[in-house]
Amino acid sequence: MSALLDGDLSVAGRTAGVALTEYFVTDRARWLWRFRLGQMAADPRRARWMVRQAVVGDDGLVVGHAGFHGPPDEAGMVEIGYAVAPRFRRQGYARSTLVELLRRAAAEPAVTTVRATISPGNVASLATISGFGFVEVGEQWDEEDGRELVFEVAARRVPPG
């Protein structure tokens, strides 16, 4: 993430073991890397829950990034986050990424609930979570994204393949 903040895709790709695209050094992505690095500096145990590349196929095609906002809270809730690069959207990669996040959450004994927060105008993300059992439980204001709808699903629910 530090290399991405510096705009050095070559070093970041070597460190990650996959070729990364310009999508990883956009202003929005850099904001995320800065934020996550701050979280990990404050508590290094968070690192294993943080964002990773979303890689597809044997060729290691990186279509975006995904992860959790942090480890489970006291109630066992984790919040997911994922983003697919524009040129890979509308090809099923977000759904595949969501399936993997749900599987990972289900494999963690401390996780009981998975949360997704989505802007009401983000039709694509709302469609992505449909069919996975998410239930709208409220809304919140996010300093970065504005109004968000809050959805949750039990972590032990087996996601569709």
Stockholm file with secondary structure:
# STOCKHOLM 1.0

chainA/1-161         MSALLDGDLSVAGRTAGVALTEYFVTDRARWLWRFRLGQMAADPRRARWMVRQAVVGDDGLVVGHAGFHGPPDEAGMVEIGYAVAPRFRRQGYARSTLVELLRRAAAEPAVTTVRATISPGNVASLATISGFGFVEVGEQWDEEDGRELVFEVAARRVPPG
#=GR chainA/1-161 SS CHHHHTTCHHHHHHHHTSCCCGGGGSHHHHHHHHHHHHHHHHCGGGGGGSCEEEEETTTTEEEEEEEESSSCCTTSEEEEEEEECGGGTTSSHHHHHHHHHHHHHHHCTTCCEEEEEECTTCHHHHHHHTTTTCEEEEEEEETTTEEEEEEEEETTSCCCC
#=GC SS_cons         CHHHHTTCHHHHHHHHTSCCCGGGGSHHHHHHHHHHHHHHHHCGGGGGGSCEEEEETTTTEEEEEEEESSSCCTTSEEEEEEEECGGGTTSSHHHHHHHHHHHHHHHCTTCCEEEEEECTTCHHHHHHHTTTTCEEEEEEEETTTEEEEEEEEETTSCCCC
//
